[in-house]
């Protein structure tokens, strides 16, 4: 679900809720849109082998069903000077810490992802900043500024072998 501030909130699927059926045309269309969502309908039509009007109707249906949740430009972090990628594990024992922590994470421009996880820590956050001094400032002024945060562990990424937001729709959906 897209909020007005551009932050996405994801709700787990509800058990027993029927997932929309995706046929081969839907799967080809989703793959093509993930490759280049700016292709004109005529080109999509040729690539997929279905009329442009069908492609247009399917895009509208897939959007209405929530399978397509938006169209975005993929920006290069390095080109924008955001050279440092880090993952942070954050822990606390008092459950009343969570609402304030989530409020700060949703508001922080440095946070790309924030995940409630299992294990010894409460949350895993993905952060992009220009340099280590910015990471240090974010850690002290945002994360550790939340009263009740007891422990953090920061992992700095040295290089990335694979990073994608593309999904492969299951054939049996």
N, C-alpha and C positions, 0 to 999 in steps of 0.2 A: 504494500500500500504506500503510495507516495503522499508525504505530508507537504503542506504549503511551503515549508522551508527547504524543500528539495531532499530531505532526509528520508530514506526508505525504512519502513518498519515492516518486518516480515512476521507473519503469524503462522505457526505450524499448521499443516493441513489437518482437517478434522477427520478422525477415523470414521470410515463408513461413508464419507462423502464421495460421490462419484466424480472421478477425474474426467475432463472432457476427452472425447475420442479424437485421436490425431491420425489421419490417413497419410498415405505417402506424399500427397500434394502438400498437406500441412507441414510435414517434416522437411520436405525440400524447400518450401517457402521460408520456414524458420531458419534453416541453415543458410539460405541465400541472404536473408535480412541480417543475420549475425555477421556475415562476411562483409556486406556493404548495404546498409539500410537506406542509402541514397539512390539506389538504382531506380530508374523510371519503371512504371508498371509494364510498359511495353517490353523492356529488357527482361524483367522478372518473368513475364508471360512466356517469352521465348525460352528462357533458361529452364523453366519448370514444365513447360508444355501444357499450359492451361490459358484460357482467354484472360485478357487484362481485367475484364469486369469480374471474373471469378476470383482473381488474385486480390483485387480491391475488396471484394466482399469478405474474403477469408481473412485479410488483415484486420478488417473491422471486427469480425467475429472473434478472432484470437485476442484482440485487444479487449473487447467486451468481456471475454471469459477470464481475463487476467493472465493469460499465458504470455502475451506481449505487454510489458508494463511501462513501456516508453521507448523513445529513440534518443540516443545520446552520441555526442562526439567523444571519441576516445582520445584523451590528451596525453602527451608525453610528459611525465613528471620531470625528467631530466631537462627537457627544453624549457620548463617553467622554473627551473632552479630548485626543484624538490628532490635533491640527490640522495637523501637518507631515508631509507625504509626501515622501520622497526616494528617488532611485535612486543606487546607488553602483557604480562600476566599480572592481574590485580586481585588481591585477596583481602577479605575481612571476615569477621565472625559474627558481627551484629547485623541481622537482616534489614534493619532500618536504614543502613547505609545506602542500599541499592537505589532508591528513588533519586537521591541527590547525585549519586554517581552517574546514573543514566541521563539525567538532565544535563550535566556537564559534558558528557560524551556526545550527546546529540548536538550540542551547541558548538563544540570545538571543531574548527575548520581542519585541524590537523588529523582528525580521526576519520579514516576511510571505512573502517568496519569495527563493530563492537559485538562480540559474541558471548552469551552466557554459556559456560562450559561445565563439564563434569571434571572431577578430580580435585586436587588440592587447592586450586584457585577458583575464584568466582567468575572472572571475565578474561577474555583475550581481546585485545584491541590492536588494530593495524593502524600505524601512524606514518605519515609522510611529512618531512620537514626539510629545510635547506641544509642544516648541518647539526653537529652534535650539541652545540650551544643552544640551538632551538629545541632540541630534544630534552636537554636538561631543564630548560625553562618550562616546557610543556609538562614535564614530569613533576616539577615542584609547584608550579602555579595552577595546574589544572587537576592532575590525578591526585597528588598528595595533599592538595588543598581540600579535598573531600574529607570531612571529619569522619574518622572511623576506618579509613583505609589503613590496613596494618602492614601489608607487604606488597612489593612490586618486584617483578623480574623483567628486565628489558633485554631483548634479543635484537641485535643489529644485523641486518642483512648485508652480507658482503657481495653476493651476486645472486642473480635469479635465473634459474634454468627454465622455468615455465611460469607464466602468470596469464590467466585468461578469465574472462567472464562469460565465455561461450558455454552453452549447455547443449547436450545431445538429447532431444526428446525421445523417450522410450517408444518403441514400435507398438507395444500393446496398449497404449493409452487411448 
